[in-house]
């Protein structure tokens, strides 16, 4: 399956967790194994599945570290989570409408009828089983805990039948677990209205312009309201953004939340993105309190003529923004980085024109990508791919006229390799040197484009032949 195609699927799913037990290749049930420094039991066997026979993958070592039969996994940072069904087969997720646009696994296991499955926590570098839990599952999905910590959620949905007068009722219990299988928090959701789990919160649509955030494990719910005549405050689980008209930003970033003022209007002022403290609601940063970067058009009163603005990333006290370049330049954006404490711009700005409506290219369809160390970013422009340095906005390179247009998919952890598709085919992928633009491979099958574990930097691919994990090149 091509993991870069978003497929629509309407699913009503639930999951129930029961007592844990050991698996055949894990530690003995009920016995606490001696653990090494990585958390994996000492002397745990290395996973040995099929041998990778596909094409060489730029950015990865020539030899695999370990493998399993056909499978997908949730990346928990220092461990992979696998789901094994009662028939002994590993679950292969992907293809669901809410799956992340970065190609990672969102919903790993789902079924209309609850059934027993085993959850396997495997060491990223060796594949050795760290722990197993036996589960009766309707749903197993990736999520995040507070401050972006990788986690997974399980759901148990129960239905109270009508007695003839009362209405049928539905209650969903949501339990979030960490990479070692420890329970991080639990919550209940009444009714069958849709909700999402993100950053340790339940996210629900309160009304057209308002989202409600309920802390998992207890705490006072908070409401995030987007202002403006036509504001429509919604949450896109595919990229964890809040959409308040044409403004976009991460809904929750660590200890902060975002909302949009004057959404979808320009009657008096352009749109404003406001960043607030998650716990208190106090304003921390606002696009109205900083100077727009060079390249953004202003009117004779010094007000920017485009209301469009986005936040692409918040990290290490800095905020990466994208501003609409002008009222009649709907496909042109200017990126700039700001210091949160002072509000001052760091480095320069970079202006790009996008081929299509910007909602299809910037932080919505997944074509703005970052290296794991957040040194480099790449985006799809009307000239093809452009690469720039996140810290100061300095352009590294942009495609030239006459070259085949390339849309970036992802960068390797250290920003050494950029993978992307061309206008000719979505089935094969280019791999280029991210610093020099030199082509490394021109016809890598799309299923063989690696994902990278967030903590170890190891790369992995999931194909019909198996699940294969590699060290990065040079290790």
DRENDO-1510 file (C-alpha; in Angstrom, 1 decimal, always signed):
<recs>
REC; n; res; u; v; w
REC; 1; UNK; +0.0; +0.0; +0.0 .
REC; 2; UNK; +1.3; +3.5; -0.8 .
REC; 3; UNK; +1.5; +5.1; +2.6 .
REC; 4; UNK; +1.4; +8.6; +1.1 .
REC; 5; UNK; -2.2; +8.2; -0.1 .
REC; 6; UNK; -4.9; +9.4; +2.3 .
REC; 7; UNK; -7.9; +7.1; +2.0 .
REC; 8; UNK; -11.3; +8.0; +3.4 .
REC; 9; UNK; -12.9; +5.3; +5.6 .
REC; 10; UNK; -15.7; +5.8; +8.0 .
REC; 11; UNK; -15.1; +3.7; +11.1 .
REC; 12; UNK; -16.7; +3.4; +14.5 .
REC; 13; UNK; -14.1; +1.7; +16.7 .
REC; 14; UNK; -13.5; +0.8; +20.3 .
REC; 15; UNK; -10.9; -1.1; +22.4 .
REC; 16; UNK; -10.8; -2.9; +25.7 .
REC; 17; UNK; -7.7; -3.7; +27.7 .
REC; 18; UNK; -7.5; -6.7; +30.0 .
REC; 19; UNK; -4.8; -8.4; +32.0 .
REC; 20; UNK; -1.2; -8.6; +30.6 .
REC; 21; UNK; +0.6; -11.9; +29.9 .
REC; 22; UNK; +3.9; -13.0; +28.3 .
REC; 23; UNK; +4.2; -14.1; +24.6 .
REC; 24; UNK; +6.1; -17.0; +23.2 .
REC; 25; UNK; +9.1; -14.9; +22.3 .
REC; 26; UNK; +9.0; -12.6; +25.2 .
REC; 27; UNK; +9.7; -13.0; +28.9 .
REC; 28; UNK; +7.9; -15.7; +30.9 .
REC; 29; UNK; +4.5; -14.5; +32.1 .
REC; 30; UNK; +4.4; -13.4; +35.7 .
REC; 31; UNK; +8.2; -13.3; +36.0 .
REC; 32; UNK; +10.0; -10.0; +36.1 .
REC; 33; UNK; +13.0; -10.3; +33.7 .
REC; 34; UNK; +16.4; -8.7; +34.4 .
REC; 35; UNK; +16.7; -5.6; +32.2 .
REC; 36; UNK; +19.6; -4.0; +30.5 .
REC; 37; UNK; +20.2; -0.3; +30.2 .
REC; 38; UNK; +17.8; +0.1; +27.2 .
REC; 39; UNK; +14.9; -1.5; +29.2 .
REC; 40; UNK; +15.0; -4.7; +27.1 .
REC; 41; UNK; +15.4; -7.9; +29.1 .
REC; 42; UNK; +19.0; -9.1; +29.1 .
REC; 43; UNK; +19.7; -12.0; +26.8 .
REC; 44; UNK; +16.5; -11.2; +24.9 .
REC; 45; UNK; +16.6; -12.8; +21.5 .
REC; 46; UNK; +17.2; -10.5; +18.5 .
REC; 47; UNK; +14.3; -10.5; +16.1 .
REC; 48; UNK; +15.2; -12.4; +12.9 .
REC; 49; UNK; +12.6; -12.3; +10.2 .
REC; 50; UNK; +13.0; -12.2; +6.4 .
REC; 51; UNK; +16.1; -10.8; +4.7 .
REC; 52; UNK; +15.6; -7.5; +2.9 .
REC; 53; UNK; +16.1; -8.0; -0.8 .
REC; 54; UNK; +14.8; -4.7; -2.1 .
REC; 55; UNK; +16.8; -1.8; -3.6 .
REC; 56; UNK; +19.5; +0.0; -1.6 .
REC; 57; UNK; +18.0; +3.0; +0.3 .
REC; 58; UNK; +20.0; +6.2; +0.5 .
REC; 59; UNK; +20.5; +7.3; +4.1 .
REC; 60; UNK; +20.4; +3.7; +5.5 .
REC; 61; UNK; +23.0; +1.1; +6.2 .
REC; 62; UNK; +23.4; -1.6; +3.6 .
REC; 63; UNK; +22.6; -4.4; +6.1 .
REC; 64; UNK; +19.3; -4.6; +8.1 .
REC; 65; UNK; +19.4; -4.6; +11.9 .
REC; 66; UNK; +16.4; -6.9; +12.2 .
REC; 67; UNK; +13.1; -7.7; +10.6 .
REC; 68; UNK; +9.6; -9.2; +11.1 .
REC; 69; UNK; +7.1; -10.7; +8.7 .
REC; 70; UNK; +4.6; -8.2; +7.1 .
REC; 71; UNK; +3.6; -5.7; +9.8 .
REC; 72; UNK; +3.2; -2.1; +10.7 .
REC; 73; UNK; +4.2; -0.5; +14.0 .
REC; 74; UNK; +3.6; +2.6; +16.2 .
REC; 75; UNK; +6.8; +4.4; +16.8 .
REC; 76; UNK; +7.1; +5.1; +20.6 .
REC; 77; UNK; +10.5; +6.6; +20.4 .
REC; 78; UNK; +12.7; +3.9; +22.1 .
REC; 79; UNK; +10.3; +1.1; +21.2 .
REC; 80; UNK; +8.0; -0.1; +18.5 .
REC; 81; UNK; +4.5; -1.3; +19.3 .
REC; 82; UNK; +3.2; -4.2; +17.3 .
REC; 83; UNK; -0.2; -5.8; +17.4 .
REC; 84; UNK; -0.5; -9.6; +16.8 .
REC; 85; UNK; -3.9; -11.1; +16.2 .
REC; 86; UNK; -5.2; -14.3; +17.6 .
REC; 87; UNK; -4.2; -16.0; +14.3 .
REC; 88; UNK; -0.6; -15.1; +15.0 .
REC; 89; UNK; -0.4; -12.4; +12.2 .
REC; 90; UNK; +0.9; -8.9; +12.8 .
REC; 91; UNK; -1.6; -6.1; +12.1 .
REC; 92; UNK; -0.8; -3.8; +9.2 .
REC; 93; UNK; -2.3; -0.3; +9.7 .
REC; 94; UNK; -2.5; +2.5; +7.2 .
REC; 95; UNK; -5.1; +3.8; +4.8 .
REC; 96; UNK; -7.4; +5.3; +7.3 .
REC; 97; UNK; -8.8; +8.8; +6.9 .
REC; 98; UNK; -7.2; +10.2; +10.0 .
REC; 99; UNK; -3.8; +8.7; +9.5 .
REC; 100; UNK; -0.9; +11.2; +9.8 .
REC; 101; UNK; +0.2; +12.7; +6.5 .
REC; 102; UNK; +3.8; +12.1; +7.3 .
REC; 103; UNK; +3.4; +8.4; +6.5 .
REC; 104; UNK; +3.6; +7.1; +10.0 .
REC; 105; UNK; +1.1; +4.7; +11.4 .
REC; 106; UNK; -1.9; +6.3; +13.1 .
REC; 107; UNK; -4.6; +3.6; +13.6 .
REC; 108; UNK; -2.8; +0.3; +13.9 .
REC; 109; UNK; -5.6; -2.1; +14.7 .
REC; 110; UNK; -9.3; -1.9; +14.4 .
REC; 111; UNK; -12.3; -4.3; +14.2 .
REC; 112; UNK; -16.0; -4.2; +14.5 .
REC; 113; UNK; -16.0; -7.1; +16.8 .
REC; 114; UNK; -13.7; -7.1; +19.8 .
REC; 115; UNK; -11.1; -9.9; +19.8 .
REC; 116; UNK; -8.0; -11.0; +21.6 .
REC; 117; UNK; -4.7; -9.6; +20.4 .
REC; 118; UNK; -1.2; -9.3; +21.8 .
REC; 119; UNK; +0.6; -6.0; +22.1 .
REC; 120; UNK; +4.4; -6.4; +21.6 .
REC; 121; UNK; +6.9; -3.7; +22.7 .
REC; 122; UNK; +10.1; -4.3; +20.8 .
REC; 123; UNK; +13.4; -2.6; +21.1 .
REC; 124; UNK; +14.0; -0.3; +18.1 .
REC; 125; UNK; +17.7; -1.3; +17.6 .
REC; 126; UNK; +17.4; -5.1; +18.1 .
REC; 127; UNK; +13.7; -6.0; +17.8 .
REC; 128; UNK; +13.9; -7.9; +21.1 .
REC; 129; UNK; +10.6; -8.1; +22.9 .
REC; 130; UNK; +10.6; -5.8; +26.0 .
REC; 131; UNK; +7.1; -6.5; +27.2 .
REC; 132; UNK; +3.8; -8.0; +26.0 .
REC; 133; UNK; +0.2; -7.2; +27.0 .
REC; 134; UNK; -2.8; -9.4; +26.1 .
REC; 135; UNK; -5.7; -7.2; +24.9 .
REC; 136; UNK; -9.3; -7.5; +23.8 .
REC; 137; UNK; -9.2; -4.9; +21.2 .
REC; 138; UNK; -11.4; -2.8; +18.9 .
REC; 139; UNK; -8.9; +0.0; +18.5 .
REC; 140; UNK; -5.2; +0.6; +19.0 .
REC; 141; UNK; -3.9; +4.0; +17.8 .
REC; 142; UNK; -0.9; +6.2; +18.1 .
REC; 143; UNK; -1.2; +9.4; +20.1 .
REC; 144; UNK; +0.9; +11.8; +22.2 .
REC; 145; UNK; +1.1; +12.5; +25.9 .
REC; 146; UNK; +1.9; +15.8; +27.5 .
REC; 147; UNK; +4.7; +17.8; +25.8 .
REC; 148; UNK; +4.6; +15.5; +22.7 .
REC; 149; UNK; +5.8; +12.3; +24.4 .
REC; 150; UNK; +5.0; +9.4; +22.0 .
REC; 151; UNK; +2.2; +7.2; +23.4 .
REC; 152; UNK; -0.7; +5.0; +22.2 .
REC; 153; UNK; -4.4; +4.9; +23.1 .
REC; 154; UNK; -6.8; +2.0; +23.6 .
REC; 155; UNK; -10.5; +2.4; +23.7 .
REC; 156; UNK; -13.3; +0.3; +25.3 .
REC; 157; UNK; -16.8; +1.2; +24.1 .
REC; 158; UNK; -19.9; -0.1; +26.0 .
REC; 159; UNK; -23.5; +0.3; +25.1 .
REC; 160; UNK; -26.4; +0.5; +27.5 .
REC; 161; UNK; -29.5; -0.9; +25.9 .
REC; 162; UNK; -32.8; +0.9; +26.0 .
REC; 163; UNK; -35.4; -0.4; +28.5 .
REC; 164; UNK; -38.1; +0.6; +26.1 .
REC; 165; UNK; -38.3; +4.2; +27.3 .
REC; 166; UNK; -34.8; +5.4; +27.9 .
REC; 167; UNK; -32.4; +6.1; +25.0 .
REC; 168; UNK; -29.6; +3.7; +24.2 .
REC; 169; UNK; -26.3; +5.0; +25.7 .
REC; 170; UNK; -22.7; +4.7; +24.7 .
REC; 171; UNK; -19.6; +5.2; +26.9 .
REC; 172; UNK; -16.1; +5.0; +25.7 .
REC; 173; UNK; -13.2; +4.5; +28.1 .
REC; 174; UNK; -9.9; +5.9; +26.7 .
REC; 175; UNK; -6.6; +4.7; +28.3 .
REC; 176; UNK; -3.3; +6.1; +27.2 .
REC; 177; UNK; +0.0; +4.2; +27.6 .
REC; 178; UNK; +3.6; +5.0; +27.3 .
REC; 179; UNK; +6.4; +3.3; +25.5 .
REC; 180; UNK; +7.0; +0.8; +28.4 .
REC; 181; UNK; +3.3; -0.1; +28.7 .
REC; 182; UNK; +2.7; +2.0; +31.7 .
REC; 183; UNK; -0.7; +3.6; +32.0 .
REC; 184; UNK; -0.4; +7.4; +31.7 .
REC; 185; UNK; -4.0; +8.4; +32.1 .
REC; 186; UNK; -7.6; +7.4; +31.6 .
REC; 187; UNK; -10.8; +9.2; +30.6 .
REC; 188; UNK; -14.5; +8.5; +29.7 .
REC; 189; UNK; -16.4; +9.9; +26.8 .
REC; 190; UNK; -20.2; +9.8; +26.9 .
REC; 191; UNK; -22.2; +9.5; +23.7 .
REC; 192; UNK; -21.2; +8.7; +20.1 .
REC; 193; UNK; -20.0; +12.2; +19.0 .
REC; 194; UNK; -16.5; +12.1; +17.4 .
REC; 195; UNK; -13.5; +13.1; +19.4 .
REC; 196; UNK; -9.7; +12.9; +19.1 .
REC; 197; UNK; -6.9; +12.1; +21.5 .
REC; 198; UNK; -3.8; +14.4; +21.4 .
REC; 199; UNK; -1.2; +15.6; +23.8 .
REC; 200; UNK; -3.0; +14.0; +26.8 .
REC; 201; UNK; -6.3; +15.6; +26.0 .
REC; 202; UNK; -9.7; +14.7; +24.5 .
REC; 203; UNK; -10.5; +17.2; +21.7 .
REC; 204; UNK; -14.1; +17.7; +20.8 .
REC; 205; UNK; -16.0; +20.1; +18.6 .
REC; 206; UNK; -18.1; +22.2; +21.0 .
REC; 207; UNK; -19.6; +24.4; +18.2 .
REC; 208; UNK; -18.6; +25.7; +14.8 .
REC; 209; UNK; -16.0; +28.1; +16.2 .
REC; 210; UNK; -15.1; +26.3; +19.5 .
REC; 211; UNK; -13.0; +23.3; +20.5 .
REC; 212; UNK; -13.1; +21.7; +23.9 .
REC; 213; UNK; -9.9; +20.2; +25.4 .
REC; 214; UNK; -10.4; +17.8; +28.3 .
REC; 215; UNK; -7.3; +16.6; +30.2 .
REC; 216; UNK; -7.0; +12.8; +30.4 .
REC; 217; UNK; -6.6; +11.7; +33.9 .
REC; 218; UNK; -8.6; +14.6; +35.4 .
REC; 219; UNK; -8.6; +18.4; +35.2 .
REC; 220; UNK; -10.7; +21.3; +34.2 .
REC; 221; UNK; -11.8; +21.3; +30.5 .
REC; 222; UNK; -10.7; +24.3; +28.4 .
REC; 223; UNK; -12.4; +25.8; +25.4 .
REC; 224; UNK; -10.5; +27.3; +22.5 .
REC; 225; UNK; -12.6; +29.7; +20.4 .
REC; 226; UNK; -11.7; +31.2; +17.1 .
REC; 227; UNK; -13.1; +34.8; +16.5 .
REC; 228; UNK; -14.4; +36.2; +13.3 .
REC; 229; UNK; -17.6; +36.5; +11.3 .
REC; 230; UNK; -16.9; +33.2; +9.4 .
REC; 231; UNK; -14.5; +31.5; +11.8 .
REC; 232; UNK; -14.7; +27.7; +11.8 .
REC; 233; UNK; -12.4; +26.4; +14.5 .
REC; 234; UNK; -11.7; +22.7; +13.7 .
REC; 235; UNK; -9.0; +20.1; +14.4 .
REC; 236; UNK; -7.2; +18.1; +11.6 .
REC; 237; UNK; -5.9; +14.9; +13.2 .
REC; 238; UNK; -3.8; +14.2; +10.1 .
REC; 239; UNK; -1.3; +17.0; +11.0 .
REC; 240; UNK; -2.5; +18.1; +14.5 .
REC; 241; UNK; -3.4; +21.6; +13.3 .
REC; 242; UNK; -6.2; +24.0; +14.3 .
REC; 243; UNK; -8.0; +25.7; +11.4 .
REC; 244; UNK; -9.7; +29.0; +12.0 .
REC; 245; UNK; -10.5; +30.1; +8.5 .
REC; 246; UNK; -7.3; +30.3; +6.5 .
REC; 247; UNK; -5.1; +30.5; +9.5 .
REC; 248; UNK; -3.4; +27.3; +10.7 .
REC; 249; UNK; -1.3; +26.4; +13.7 .
REC; 250; UNK; -0.6; +23.4; +15.9 .
REC; 251; UNK; -3.5; +23.2; +18.3 .
REC; 252; UNK; -1.3; +22.1; +21.2 .
REC; 253; UNK; +2.4; +22.5; +21.2 .
REC; 254; UNK; +3.9; +21.4; +24.5 .
REC; 255; UNK; +2.6; +23.8; +27.1 .
REC; 256; UNK; +0.8; +26.0; +24.6 .
REC; 257; UNK; -2.4; +26.3; +22.6 .
REC; 258; UNK; -3.3; +28.4; +19.6 .
REC; 259; UNK; -6.5; +30.1; +18.3 .
REC; 260; UNK; -7.3; +32.4; +15.5 .
REC; 261; UNK; -8.9; +35.9; +15.8 .
REC; 262; UNK; -10.7; +37.5; +12.9 .
REC; 263; UNK; -10.9; +34.2; +11.1 .
REC; 264; UNK; -11.9; +34.3; +7.4 .
REC; 265; UNK; -12.5; +38.0; +7.4 .
REC; 266; UNK; -10.6; +41.2; +6.6 .
REC; 267; UNK; -13.3; +43.7; +7.4 .
REC; 268; UNK; -11.2; +45.5; +10.0 .
REC; 269; UNK; -8.0; +43.6; +10.7 .
REC; 270; UNK; -6.1; +40.7; +9.2 .
REC; 271; UNK; -6.2; +37.3; +10.9 .
REC; 272; UNK; -4.2; +37.0; +14.2 .
REC; 273; UNK; -2.7; +33.8; +15.6 .
REC; 274; UNK; -2.7; +33.8; +19.4 .
REC; 275; UNK; -0.5; +31.5; +21.4 .
REC; 276; UNK; -1.7; +30.9; +25.0 .
REC; 277; UNK; -0.5; +29.0; +28.0 .
REC; 278; UNK; -2.4; +25.7; +28.0 .
REC; 279; UNK; -2.9; +25.6; +31.8 .
REC; 280; UNK; -3.9; +29.3; +32.4 .
REC; 281; UNK; -5.1; +30.6; +29.1 .
REC; 282; UNK; -2.7; +33.6; +29.4 .
REC; 283; UNK; -1.4; +35.0; +26.0 .
REC; 284; UNK; +2.2; +34.1; +25.4 .
REC; 285; UNK; +2.7; +35.3; +21.8 .
REC; 286; UNK; +0.6; +36.8; +19.0 .
REC; 287; UNK; +1.2; +37.6; +15.4 .
REC; 288; UNK; -0.1; +41.1; +16.0 .
REC; 289; UNK; +2.7; +41.8; +18.5 .
REC; 290; UNK; +5.5; +41.1; +16.1 .
REC; 291; UNK; +6.7; +42.8; +12.9 .
REC; 292; UNK; +5.8; +40.9; +9.7 .
REC; 293; UNK; +8.9; +39.7; +7.9 .
REC; 294; UNK; +10.4; +41.4; +4.8 .
REC; 295; UNK; +8.4; +40.3; +1.7 .
REC; 296; UNK; +5.0; +40.7; +3.3 .
REC; 297; UNK; +3.0; +43.5; +1.6 .
REC; 298; UNK; +1.7; +46.3; +3.8 .
REC; 299; UNK; -0.9; +49.0; +3.0 .
REC; 300; UNK; -0.4; +52.7; +3.5 .
REC; 301; UNK; -1.2; +52.3; +7.2 .
REC; 302; UNK; +1.5; +49.7; +7.7 .
REC; 303; UNK; -1.1; +46.8; +8.0 .
REC; 304; UNK; -0.4; +43.7; +6.0 .
REC; 305; UNK; -2.8; +43.2; +3.1 .
REC; 306; UNK; -3.1; +39.5; +3.4 .
REC; 307; UNK; -4.8; +38.0; +6.4 .
REC; 308; UNK; -3.3; +34.6; +6.0 .
REC; 309; UNK; -0.8; +33.3; +8.6 .
REC; 310; UNK; +0.4; +29.9; +9.8 .
REC; 311; UNK; +2.6; +28.5; +12.5 .
REC; 312; UNK; +4.7; +25.6; +11.2 .
REC; 313; UNK; +6.7; +24.7; +14.3 .
REC; 314; UNK; +7.4; +25.7; +17.9 .
REC; 315; UNK; +10.7; +24.5; +19.4 .
REC; 316; UNK; +13.4; +25.6; +21.8 .
REC; 317; UNK; +11.8; +29.0; +22.5 .
REC; 318; UNK; +11.4; +29.8; +18.8 .
REC; 319; UNK; +8.4; +29.9; +16.5 .
REC; 320; UNK; +8.5; +29.2; +12.8 .
REC; 321; UNK; +5.8; +31.1; +10.9 .
REC; 322; UNK; +4.5; +31.4; +7.3 .
REC; 323; UNK; +2.8; +34.7; +6.3 .
REC; 324; UNK; +0.6; +35.4; +3.3 .
REC; 325; UNK; +2.6; +37.6; +1.0 .
REC; 326; UNK; -0.2; +39.9; -0.2 .
REC; 327; UNK; -3.9; +40.3; -0.8 .
REC; 328; UNK; -3.6; +39.2; -4.5 .
REC; 329; UNK; -0.7; +36.8; -3.9 .
REC; 330; UNK; -2.8; +33.9; -2.5 .
REC; 331; UNK; -0.3; +31.3; -3.4 .
REC; 332; UNK; +2.8; +33.1; -2.0 .
REC; 333; UNK; +4.1; +32.8; +1.5 .
REC; 334; UNK; +7.0; +34.2; +3.5 .
REC; 335; UNK; +8.6; +32.1; +6.2 .
REC; 336; UNK; +10.3; +33.6; +9.3 .
REC; 337; UNK; +11.4; +32.5; +12.7 .
REC; 338; UNK; +10.8; +34.5; +15.9 .
REC; 339; UNK; +12.1; +34.4; +19.5 .
REC; 340; UNK; +9.1; +33.8; +21.8 .
REC; 341; UNK; +10.5; +35.7; +24.8 .
REC; 342; UNK; +11.4; +39.0; +22.9 .
REC; 343; UNK; +9.2; +38.7; +19.8 .
REC; 344; UNK; +12.2; +39.6; +17.7 .
REC; 345; UNK; +12.7; +38.0; +14.3 .
REC; 346; UNK; +15.7; +35.6; +14.1 .
REC; 347; UNK; +17.6; +35.6; +10.9 .
REC; 348; UNK; +16.1; +36.5; +7.5 .
REC; 349; UNK; +12.9; +35.5; +5.7 .
REC; 350; UNK; +12.2; +33.4; +2.7 .
REC; 351; UNK; +9.5; +34.0; +0.1 .
REC; 352; UNK; +8.0; +31.2; -1.9 .
REC; 353; UNK; +5.2; +30.9; -4.5 .
REC; 354; UNK; +3.2; +27.7; -4.3 .
REC; 355; UNK; +1.7; +26.1; -7.4 .
REC; 356; UNK; -1.8; +25.4; -6.0 .
REC; 357; UNK; -4.0; +26.8; -3.3 .
REC; 358; UNK; -1.7; +27.2; -0.3 .
REC; 359; UNK; -4.0; +25.0; +1.8 .
REC; 360; UNK; -2.9; +22.1; -0.4 .
REC; 361; UNK; +0.8; +22.6; +0.1 .
REC; 362; UNK; +1.7; +24.3; +3.5 .
REC; 363; UNK; +1.3; +22.1; +6.5 .
REC; 364; UNK; -2.0; +20.6; +5.3 .
REC; 365; UNK; -1.2; +18.0; +2.7 .
REC; 366; UNK; +2.1; +17.1; +4.3 .
REC; 367; UNK; +4.5; +18.7; +1.9 .
REC; 368; UNK; +6.3; +21.0; +4.3 .
REC; 369; UNK; +8.8; +18.6; +6.0 .
REC; 370; UNK; +11.5; +19.0; +8.7 .
REC; 371; UNK; +14.6; +17.1; +9.6 .
REC; 372; UNK; +14.5; +15.4; +13.0 .
REC; 373; UNK; +17.1; +17.8; +14.3 .
REC; 374; UNK; +15.0; +20.7; +12.9 .
REC; 375; UNK; +18.0; +22.2; +11.1 .
REC; 376; UNK; +16.4; +22.0; +7.7 .
REC; 377; UNK; +13.0; +22.3; +6.2 .
REC; 378; UNK; +11.7; +21.6; +2.7 .
REC; 379; UNK; +8.5; +22.7; +0.9 .
REC; 380; UNK; +6.8; +22.3; -2.4 .
REC; 381; UNK; +6.7; +25.5; -4.5 .
REC; 382; UNK; +5.6; +26.4; -8.0 .
REC; 383; UNK; +9.3; +25.9; -9.0 .
REC; 384; UNK; +9.5; +22.6; -7.2 .
REC; 385; UNK; +11.2; +21.8; -3.9 .
REC; 386; UNK; +12.9; +24.5; -1.9 .
REC; 387; UNK; +15.1; +23.8; +1.1 .
REC; 388; UNK; +16.0; +26.3; +3.8 .
REC; 389; UNK; +17.6; +26.5; +7.3 .
REC; 390; UNK; +14.9; +26.7; +10.0 .
REC; 391; UNK; +17.0; +28.7; +12.5 .
REC; 392; UNK; +17.7; +31.7; +10.3 .
REC; 393; UNK; +15.5; +31.2; +7.2 .
REC; 394; UNK; +18.5; +31.1; +4.9 .
REC; 395; UNK; +17.7; +29.3; +1.6 .
REC; 396; UNK; +19.9; +26.3; +0.9 .
REC; 397; UNK; +18.6; +25.6; -2.6 .
REC; 398; UNK; +15.5; +25.8; -4.7 .
REC; 399; UNK; +14.8; +23.9; -8.0 .
REC; 400; UNK; +15.6; +25.7; -11.2 .
REC; 401; UNK; +13.5; +26.3; -14.2 .
REC; 402; UNK; +13.4; +23.3; -16.5 .
REC; 403; UNK; +13.9; +20.7; -13.8 .
REC; 404; UNK; +11.2; +18.1; -13.0 .
REC; 405; UNK; +9.0; +19.4; -10.2 .
REC; 406; UNK; +9.7; +17.6; -7.0 .
REC; 407; UNK; +7.3; +17.4; -3.9 .
REC; 408; UNK; +9.2; +16.6; -0.7 .
REC; 409; UNK; +8.0; +13.6; +1.5 .
REC; 410; UNK; +10.6; +13.6; +4.3 .
REC; 411; UNK; +14.1; +14.3; +5.4 .
REC; 412; UNK; +16.5; +11.8; +7.1 .
REC; 413; UNK; +17.2; +12.5; +10.8 .
REC; 414; UNK; +20.3; +14.6; +10.2 .
REC; 415; UNK; +19.0; +16.3; +7.1 .
REC; 416; UNK; +21.4; +14.4; +4.8 .
REC; 417; UNK; +18.8; +12.9; +2.4 .
REC; 418; UNK; +15.6; +14.4; +1.1 .
REC; 419; UNK; +13.0; +12.0; -0.4 .
REC; 420; UNK; +10.3; +13.2; -2.7 .
REC; 421; UNK; +8.0; +12.5; -5.7 .
REC; 422; UNK; +8.0; +14.1; -9.1 .
REC; 423; UNK; +5.1; +15.1; -11.3 .
REC; 424; UNK; +5.7; +12.0; -13.4 .
REC; 425; UNK; +4.9; +9.4; -10.8 .
REC; 426; UNK; +3.7; +8.9; -7.2 .
REC; 427; UNK; +4.8; +5.2; -7.3 .
REC; 428; UNK; +8.6; +5.9; -7.4 .
REC; 429; UNK; +10.6; +8.4; -5.4 .
REC; 430; UNK; +13.7; +10.5; -5.8 .
REC; 431; UNK; +16.3; +10.6; -3.1 .
REC; 432; UNK; +18.6; +13.7; -3.2 .
REC; 433; UNK; +21.4; +15.1; -1.1 .
REC; 434; UNK; +19.5; +17.7; +1.0 .
REC; 435; UNK; +22.4; +20.1; +1.0 .
REC; 436; UNK; +23.6; +19.9; -2.6 .
REC; 437; UNK; +20.6; +18.7; -4.5 .
REC; 438; UNK; +22.6; +15.9; -6.1 .
REC; 439; UNK; +20.4; +12.9; -7.1 .
REC; 440; UNK; +21.2; +9.8; -5.1 .
REC; 441; UNK; +18.5; +7.5; -6.5 .
REC; 442; UNK; +15.8; +8.4; -9.0 .
REC; 443; UNK; +13.4; +5.4; -8.9 .
REC; 444; UNK; +13.1; +4.2; -5.3 .
REC; 445; UNK; +9.7; +2.4; -4.9 .
REC; 446; UNK; +7.4; +4.5; -2.7 .
REC; 447; UNK; +6.9; +1.6; -0.2 .
REC; 448; UNK; +10.7; +1.6; +0.3 .
REC; 449; UNK; +11.0; +5.2; +1.4 .
REC; 450; UNK; +12.0; +4.9; +5.0 .
REC; 451; UNK; +10.4; +6.3; +8.1 .
REC; 452; UNK; +12.7; +7.2; +11.0 .
REC; 453; UNK; +12.4; +6.3; +14.6 .
REC; 454; UNK; +12.1; +9.5; +16.6 .
REC; 455; UNK; +14.7; +8.7; +19.3 .
REC; 456; UNK; +17.2; +6.3; +17.8 .
REC; 457; UNK; +17.2; +7.6; +14.3 .
REC; 458; UNK; +17.0; +4.1; +12.9 .
REC; 459; UNK; +15.1; +3.8; +9.6 .
REC; 460; UNK; +12.4; +1.3; +8.8 .
REC; 461; UNK; +10.2; +0.3; +5.9 .
REC; 462; UNK; +7.1; -1.8; +5.8 .
REC; 463; UNK; +6.5; -3.7; +2.5 .
REC; 464; UNK; +4.6; -6.8; +1.5 .
REC; 465; UNK; +7.8; -8.7; +2.1 .
REC; 466; UNK; +8.2; -7.7; +5.7 .
REC; 467; UNK; +9.0; -5.0; +8.3 .
REC; 468; UNK; +12.7; -4.1; +8.0 .
REC; 469; UNK; +14.8; -1.9; +10.4 .
REC; 470; UNK; +18.2; -0.4; +9.5 .
REC; 471; UNK; +20.8; +1.7; +11.2 .
REC; 472; UNK; +21.3; +5.0; +9.5 .
REC; 473; UNK; +24.3; +5.1; +7.0 .
REC; 474; UNK; +27.6; +5.4; +8.7 .
REC; 475; UNK; +26.6; +3.7; +12.0 .
</recs>
